[in-house]
């Protein structure tokens, strides 16, 4: 059996003089193509899935775009692009075709969505329950072949049954958005967001939009201020935000007193500029990766007011179950973030070769990988 998959290739050329270079300092000249690959014998702990929808993430875009000054890819998330290339994609849902000999909790015919962090369960972090920080984690679509294909093999431990959501297109599309919504949920948790808080969110991409949605309806924020330079995304965010600004408008006229900042754009300068507006015991969560350094001028403000900054990675520790429960009870509407549907691996390849369309004209783009739909 063969599958048509979307693969990234890149030149390996680590920048000299950096002890532990990141992907954005290792890989140059990315190329994306559609390839036919023969599926191997299914591993005992894996399932074979006919993909229905996959989601395109900002990380996928950063894998295929380069920094104009260096020529290296923009992606600073952990990634391993081997000589054979890497099948990308880490968000989506599909129907189980076959299960490995050791798989008991899911059966052929089940519809599933996927976590994207493969953990070891044995390191100190895992044994403490800090699964998002597993020392031996592998990221689907970045360090292990991912979901951008007609048929893919996935570790069974990543799956969540969403069969009850697949009776409609709306439900299937929502199931494909659980992963980014869960990332936003963890960010809200990490800031200890609570009823009455005033929240500022930088970046109205899918995760920023979900963070706004969850801040209001799940965590009880009193005001949500969204900061986004792209007009299309500002308009989309209006349903879930109390105030929406361009960047300069926010810093000139935005709130002077903020409890929580969620930085989902990757622009580290935003944190320094907004920092003095944080109240006592203010909290900052950084999600957006760019490889940029973070510089703070207001360290005394940080000390005096007990402001803390936390990096927020991942969606493990129960976030998937929370998001699915909120959706099933009509509290959140995951498909609200979907602004475009493209078809098949060729559609992915075309879009990633012209990613400016994704950034300027869309929020969450899904790929229909089911040729019968």
N, C-alpha and C positions, 0 to 999 in steps of 0.2 A: 504494500500500500504506500502511495506517495501523498505528500502534502505540498501545497504551494505556500511558501513562507516568505516573509519580508526579512531580509538580512542586511546588516550593516557590516561593511569592511572598512578598515582604516589602516594607515601607516603607523607603525610603532616607532616613535622617536622621542624618548624621554628627554626633557630639558636637562642639560648638564648642570651639576652643582646643587640639585635639590635632593635631599636625602630620601624623602618619601613622597615622590610626586603623585599627584592625583590624576585621574583620567584626563582632565583639562590641561595637563602638563605632559601627557604621554602620547595621546593619539592625535594624528593629523590627517587631513585629506579624507574625510569620511565619504563613503559611497554607499548608497542604498539601492538594493535590487530585489526583484522577485525571483526566487529559485524553487525548483522542484527537488524535494528531498525525500528519500526513502525512509519510512518510519522503521525504527529498530524494533527488536523484540521488546515487548512491554515489560518494564521492571516490576518486581513484585509489589512495590509500595506506590506505584503510579497508576493513574487512570488515563485513558485515551478519550479525548473530548472533541466532538464536532463543534467548533466555535460558531456562535450565532452573532454576538456583538462583541467588539473590542473597543476600548477607549484610547484615544490618543492623548498622551500626557505631555506636559511641558518638558519633562525629562527626555522623552523621545525626540522632541524638537531640538533640545540642547545637544543630543548625541550627533545630530546631522548638520548642525550649524557651527561655524567656526568664528573665533575671535578675530576681528580684522587686523589687530596689531601682531598677533602671534601665529595665526593659522591653525591653532589647536582647537579641538572641539570645546564647546562651552560647558558640557556636562561635567560637574564636579562630584556627582554621586558615584559611589563605588561601581566600577564597571570593568569587565574583562572582555576585550574584543580579540579573539584568537585569530590565527591565520585562516581558519575555516569560516570566520565571520561569526556574528552573533544574531540569532533570531530575537528581534526586539518585541516589546509590548508586554505590559504587566497588569492591565485592567481589562475585565471582560466577563462574559458568561457564555455557557454552552451546554450541550447535552452529552452525557456520558455514553460512550460507545462500548467501552470495554474496561474492565478493572483488573489490576494485578492480583496475583495469587494470595497476597497478604491483606488485601483491602476488604474490609467488612462493613464499613459505615456508609458506603455509597454503592449503588447498583446501576447497571446499564439502564438507560432511559431517564435517569435523574437529571434535572437541570441544576447547574451549579454556578456559583460565582467564586472568585478566588482571592485569597490573600496573596501578597506578592513577596513576603519575606520568609525564606526557608530557614528555620532555626534548628539548632543542634539539640536542645533540651538538656545538655549535660554541662555546659560552662557555668561558672558562678552566677553570671547575670541571668541565665535561664532558670537556674534553681532558685533564684530570688524572685522570679516572676517578671523580671525586666526583659521580656522577650524582644522588644524593639531594639535593645542594645546587645543582643547575642553576639559574642565574640567571633563566632564562626558562621554568621548569617551569610546567606547567598540571596541576592536580589533577582527575582524573576525578570527576564528580559534585559538584564544588565550583566549579571554574572552567571546566569543559567538561561538557556534558551527559553523564549517567552511565548506569547499568545498570538502574535500576528501570523496566523496561518489558518488554512482550512481545517486541518486536524492537528492537534497538538497533544503531547504527553506532558502531564503535570503531576507533581507530587500530591498524593491524595490528602495529605495533611493540610493542604491549603484550601480545601473545598468547603463551601457552605451551600446547603440545599435551598434553592429558590424556586422549586417546582411550582409552588403556589402562586408565584408572581408571573408565570409565563403564559397565562391565558390571554394576554393582550400585548400589543406592541408597547404600550406605556409601561407595563410591568417588566417586559424584557429589557427595555432601555434603562429603567431604574436599576435593575439587577446589575447592569454593566457599570453603574456609577457608585456602587457600594464602597469600593476601595478608596477613591479620593475623598468621599464623604467621611469615611472612617479616619483618614489622616487628619481632616479638619476637626473631627470629634476629639481626637487625642490632643490636638493643640489647645482646644478649649479646656480640656481637663488639666493640661500642664500649666495653664495660667490660673487654675483654681477660679475660673470665671463663675460668678454667682449673681443671684438676683439683685438688680439695681445697678450693676456695673455699667460704666460708659466704656464702649469698645471702639477702637480705631483699627481698621483692617486695611493694609496696603496690598493691593493687587486683587482685582475682581475676575481672576481666572476661576476655573472650577473649584479649587480648594478654598480660595478666598470667598467665593459665593456660598459654598457650603458652610464655611465658618460663620458668615453673616446669618444664614438661615438658622444654624444651630444655636448661635449666641442668643437669638431672640426667642425661639420656641422651645428649646431644650434646656438652656441654662439661665434664662430669665434676665438677660441684659436689658437695661432701661433704654439705652440709645446705642445705635450702631452707626458709625461713621465710616463710609467706604471711600478709599482713595485709589483712583484708577485713571491713567492717562488716555486710554482708548475709549472713545465716545460710545461705540457699540456696547462695550461691556458695562459702562456706567449706566446706560439705559436698562440693561438687563438686570443689574443689581438693585434697581429701584424698589422692586417688590419686597426685598429682604433688608433694606437699609433705611435708616431714618434720614440721613443726609449723605449726599454723594458729591465728591469733589474731584477736579483735576488736581495734580500735585501742588502747583503753586497756589491754587485757590484754597486748598486745605491749610497750607502753612501761613497764608495771609488771613484767612477768615474762619478757620476751623476751631474746634473746641479748645479751650485753654486748660481744661482739667480732664484727665483721662485715667481710667483704672487699668485697662488692658490694651496692649498693642499686639496685634498678630501680623507679622511681616511675612507675606506670602508672595512678594514680587521678586525677591532676590536683590533688591537695591538696598545695600547696607547703609547708605547715606541717610535713608529715611529714619533709621533708629536714632542716629545722632541728632538729627534735626528735631525730632519729636520728644526727645528724652526729658527736657525740662518741663514738659506738660504733664508728665506722669505724677499722679498724686502719691501720697505716702502709701507704702506697701503696693505700689504699682508693679505690674508684671508684663514682661515682654516675651513672646514666643517667636522664634525665628524658624520658619519652614522653608522659605525660598532659598535655593542654592544657586550661587553664582561664582563661587571661588573668590569673591571679593573679601578684602580684610574689613574688619569692623573696628572703627575708631570712635572713642567717646571723649567728648570735651567735658561733660558734666559729671565727672566721677564724684565730686563732693555732693552733688544732688542725689546721686545713687546711694551714697553712704548715709547721708542725713535722713533720707526718706525710705530706707530699706527697700529700694527698688531691686528687683531681680530679673535677670535675663536667662532664658532657658532655650536650648536648642530642642526642637520637636521633630522627631523622626518616627515614622511608622504608624501602624494601625492595629497592632496586636494588643492583647490584654482585655479583650471583650468588646472592643469598639464595633466590630462587625455585627455582633449580636444586638448592640444598642441601636445601631443605624437601621437594621432590618426590623426591629420592633417598632421604632418610631415611624418607619415607612408603612408597615402593615397596619398601624393604627391611625394612619392619616394625619400624622403630626408634621412630617416633612415630605417634600415632593421632589425626589431626586431627579426626575426627568425634566424639571424646570431648567436645569443647567444645559440641557442638550440643545444645541443650536444648528447642528448640521449632521447629516448622514451621508457617508460615502460608501462605495461598494468595493469589496474584495481587496486582495493584496495589491492589485495594480492601483487602486484608489489611494491606498496608504502611501505607496511609493511616489505617486504623483504629488500628493499633498506634502510629503516630507521633502520633496525636491523644490517646493515653493512654499516654505513654511510661513511666509509673511501673510498669506491668506488666512491661516489659522489664527494668528495673533491679532489681526486687525478686524476680522469679520466674524469671529466665532467665540464661543466660550468652550463648551465641551463638544467635541466632534466624536461621533461613534462611527465605527466601520461595520457594515453588514457583511458578515462572512458566510452567511447561509444563502446559497444560491437559489434555494427554493422559496425565499421570502422576497 
